[in-house]
Amino acid sequence: MSRVESVTVEPVDIPLDDPFRIALGTQTTAETLFVRVETATGAVGIGEATPHPPVTGATRDAAVAQVRDALSLVEGRDSANYRAIVDDVRRSSPGMVSAALAVEMAVLDAHCRERAIPLSELFGGRPEPVETDITVSLVSPDEARNDAAAAADAGYDTIKVKTGDGVAESLARVEAVVEGHPDCDLTVDANQGWSPATAVRFCRGLDDRGIDPALVEQPVPADDVAGLAEVKRRVVPPVAADEAVFSPGDALRVAEREAADVINLKLAKSGLLGARRIAAVARAADLDLMIGCMLESAVGLHAAAHLVAGIGGVSHVDLDGNVSHSRQLGGADPGPVLDPSGPGHGVDPDIDWSG
């Protein structure tokens, strides 16, 4: 029996080299939390979450408290029963998505390390290199142009441009990115910033400029599934649902209303096992898959890369959350390719667990 002997949680602040600006607000620090699980055999698993209240609900301090409240649901249990543990933690407080993700990732990591297998094998595949985009946030056109040129020099083939502010400002930013990296594949993400009519106007502005994005992500508020469906009907680029989908039920609702072409499997919303369930719904509805991130370190990003390698068929990969971190806690330096390895998620972060 691989009994969980202890669970430890540690908040860690990672300053960003550049502010991360999106329609939901600006972040200058990655306020992350790490969870450490140790089993009776000495296997250690690490999990991570980076709460952002406009998306995940709880603050980082609240998520840390929620992990501590959930200790009795994890300690003393067999890590091989990870699915039951994760379900119990999530059922105990349905809104604690960040705390649940960090605990889940740590339990799954410990389980895999105990068996000397990569995390991807839990999801059906061997670890394979995963190519990611890089994000240009809500910056001026000049900054966007320079950022895009730097991305080209660094080997990134896909750029995700944050939008959702004024239509004119967003169009100018996208144009500047194309000027800075003319050969890039392009996606845009409004982070719920627009009404359906404004999103349509933006997409028509892109068309007028001869810009054909591969994806328009979550242009309207998360609870406006009807509005998302309206945008999908009226624009040419594929439309992705991100904040609108936290659960398989949400994915089913989006599919039934024909509200999106793509579902974002971001772990911060659903966790690893939940993301696999959402992927099953999306595939049954013939929807494409995307995976996104918050401002996680290599721990969370490599866990997500393992999921991508394990389930396969993820068309859009956005796992660049640590690009602006002022210090890297583990793993290779950020770049256009993540190369996940095992055992577990394969990252052993440099964290002081003394509290």
WOQUI-V821364 format. One record per residue. N is the residue number from 1. RES is the residue in one small letter. D_FIRST is the distance of its C-alpha to the first C-alpha in Angstrom with 2 decimals. Layout:
n | res | d_first
N | RES | D_FIRST
N | RES | D_FIRST
//
This chain:
n | res | d_first
1 | m | 0.00
2 | s | 3.81
3 | r | 5.67
4 | v | 9.30
5 | e | 11.40
6 | s | 14.77
7 | v | 17.01
8 | t | 20.53
9 | v | 23.49
10 | e | 26.64
11 | p | 29.91
12 | v | 31.86
13 | d | 35.43
14 | i | 36.63
15 | p | 40.43
16 | l | 41.80
17 | d | 44.63
18 | d | 46.27
19 | p | 46.05
20 | f | 44.20
21 | r | 46.58
22 | i | 45.93
23 | a | 47.54
24 | l | 44.93
25 | g | 45.74
26 | t | 45.61
27 | q | 42.77
28 | t | 43.46
29 | t | 39.97
30 | a | 36.49
31 | e | 34.85
32 | t | 31.22
33 | l | 27.99
34 | f | 24.82
35 | v | 21.32
36 | r | 18.85
37 | v | 15.10
38 | e | 13.14
39 | t | 9.42
40 | a | 8.33
41 | t | 8.97
42 | g | 12.28
43 | a | 12.31
44 | v | 15.00
45 | g | 16.15
46 | i | 19.64
47 | g | 21.30
48 | e | 24.98
49 | a | 27.55
50 | t | 31.31
51 | p | 32.72
52 | h | 36.34
53 | p | 37.57
54 | p | 40.09
55 | v | 37.31
56 | t | 34.01
57 | g | 35.59
58 | a | 33.97
59 | t | 35.07
60 | r | 32.77
61 | d | 33.01
62 | a | 32.12
63 | a | 29.09
64 | v | 27.88
65 | a | 28.39
66 | q | 26.54
67 | v | 23.41
68 | r | 23.62
69 | d | 24.19
70 | a | 21.02
71 | l | 18.65
72 | s | 17.69
73 | l | 16.61
74 | v | 14.01
75 | e | 12.93
76 | g | 10.19
77 | r | 8.74
78 | d | 5.93
79 | s | 8.15
80 | a | 8.00
81 | n | 10.03
82 | y | 12.50
83 | r | 15.48
84 | a | 15.13
85 | i | 14.59
86 | v | 17.65
87 | d | 19.66
88 | d | 19.20
89 | v | 20.26
90 | r | 23.22
91 | r | 24.28
92 | s | 24.36
93 | s | 27.29
94 | p | 28.61
95 | g | 30.79
96 | m | 28.24
97 | v | 27.87
98 | s | 27.75
99 | a | 25.13
100 | a | 22.95
101 | l | 23.47
102 | a | 22.52
103 | v | 19.24
104 | e | 18.44
105 | m | 19.43
106 | a | 17.34
107 | v | 14.07
108 | l | 15.01
109 | d | 16.16
110 | a | 13.00
111 | h | 11.04
112 | c | 13.95
113 | r | 14.40
114 | e | 11.00
115 | r | 12.21
116 | a | 15.77
117 | i | 17.32
118 | p | 19.93
119 | l | 19.50
120 | s | 22.35
121 | e | 20.45
122 | l | 18.59
123 | f | 22.18
124 | g | 23.64
125 | g | 25.30
126 | r | 25.54
127 | p | 26.59
128 | e | 30.38
129 | p | 32.97
130 | v | 33.92
131 | e | 37.44
132 | t | 37.98
133 | d | 41.11
134 | i | 42.41
135 | t | 43.70
136 | v | 47.17
137 | s | 47.18
138 | l | 50.17
139 | v | 52.54
140 | s | 56.23
141 | p | 57.50
142 | d | 58.33
143 | e | 54.85
144 | a | 53.34
145 | r | 55.61
146 | n | 54.64
147 | d | 50.91
148 | a | 51.25
149 | a | 53.20
150 | a | 50.60
151 | a | 47.88
152 | a | 49.99
153 | d | 50.35
154 | a | 46.57
155 | g | 46.01
156 | y | 44.84
157 | d | 46.11
158 | t | 45.17
159 | i | 46.11
160 | k | 45.04
161 | v | 47.85
162 | k | 47.34
163 | t | 50.04
164 | g | 50.56
165 | d | 53.29
166 | g | 56.92
167 | v | 57.58
168 | a | 60.17
169 | e | 57.87
170 | s | 54.98
171 | l | 57.30
172 | a | 58.74
173 | r | 55.29
174 | v | 54.27
175 | e | 57.63
176 | a | 57.19
177 | v | 53.79
178 | v | 55.40
179 | e | 58.20
180 | g | 55.82
181 | h | 53.67
182 | p | 55.78
183 | d | 53.42
184 | c | 50.27
185 | d | 48.47
186 | l | 48.61
187 | t | 46.59
188 | v | 47.51
189 | d | 45.49
190 | a | 47.31
191 | n | 44.30
192 | q | 45.87
193 | g | 49.13
194 | w | 51.69
195 | s | 53.18
196 | p | 53.31
197 | a | 57.01
198 | t | 56.41
199 | a | 53.60
200 | v | 55.96
201 | r | 58.72
202 | f | 56.52
203 | c | 55.53
204 | r | 59.20
205 | g | 60.04
206 | l | 57.68
207 | d | 59.34
208 | d | 62.75
209 | r | 61.73
210 | g | 60.41
211 | i | 56.81
212 | d | 54.25
213 | p | 50.72
214 | a | 47.76
215 | l | 46.19
216 | v | 47.14
217 | e | 44.08
218 | q | 43.95
219 | p | 47.68
220 | v | 47.80
221 | p | 45.90
222 | a | 42.42
223 | d | 43.52
224 | d | 46.57
225 | v | 45.22
226 | a | 48.74
227 | g | 50.10
228 | l | 47.55
229 | a | 48.69
230 | e | 52.29
231 | v | 51.71
232 | k | 50.04
233 | r | 53.07
234 | r | 55.61
235 | v | 54.39
236 | v | 54.01
237 | p | 50.87
238 | p | 47.42
239 | v | 45.98
240 | a | 42.37
241 | a | 40.54
242 | d | 38.35
243 | e | 38.27
244 | a | 39.15
245 | v | 35.71
246 | f | 32.57
247 | s | 31.00
248 | p | 31.29
249 | g | 33.86
250 | d | 35.89
251 | a | 35.84
252 | l | 37.04
253 | r | 39.82
254 | v | 40.98
255 | a | 40.99
256 | e | 42.89
257 | r | 45.51
258 | e | 45.80
259 | a | 45.46
260 | a | 43.94
261 | d | 43.63
262 | v | 40.46
263 | i | 37.28
264 | n | 35.73
265 | l | 31.90
266 | k | 31.71
267 | l | 28.14
268 | a | 29.63
269 | k | 30.51
270 | s | 27.68
271 | g | 24.65
272 | l | 23.09
273 | l | 21.90
274 | g | 25.11
275 | a | 27.19
276 | r | 25.95
277 | r | 27.00
278 | i | 30.31
279 | a | 30.89
280 | a | 30.62
281 | v | 33.27
282 | a | 35.46
283 | r | 35.43
284 | a | 36.28
285 | a | 39.21
286 | d | 40.25
287 | l | 39.78
288 | d | 39.05
289 | l | 36.12
290 | m | 36.22
291 | i | 33.65
292 | g | 34.78
293 | c | 33.63
294 | m | 34.54
295 | l | 35.09
296 | e | 31.61
297 | s | 31.07
298 | a | 29.70
299 | v | 26.12
300 | g | 26.90
301 | l | 29.43
302 | h | 27.26
303 | a | 24.48
304 | a | 27.33
305 | a | 28.61
306 | h | 25.32
307 | l | 25.65
308 | v | 29.26
309 | a | 28.43
310 | g | 25.71
311 | i | 27.78
312 | g | 31.14
313 | g | 34.51
314 | v | 34.73
315 | s | 38.46
316 | h | 38.77
317 | v | 36.60
318 | d | 37.21
319 | l | 34.72
320 | d | 37.12
321 | g | 35.99
322 | n | 36.01
323 | v | 39.42
324 | s | 41.22
325 | h | 38.64
326 | s | 40.52
327 | r | 37.57
328 | q | 34.69
329 | l | 31.33
330 | g | 29.83
331 | g | 30.24
332 | a | 33.59
333 | d | 36.71
334 | p | 37.35
335 | g | 39.27
336 | p | 39.92
337 | v | 36.93
338 | l | 33.25
339 | d | 31.42
340 | p | 27.68
341 | s | 25.36
342 | g | 21.74
343 | p | 19.05
344 | g | 18.30
345 | h | 21.70
346 | g | 22.90
347 | v | 24.59
348 | d | 24.07
349 | p | 26.53
350 | d | 28.70
351 | i | 27.95
352 | d | 28.62
353 | w | 25.69
354 | s | 27.68
355 | g | 29.01
//
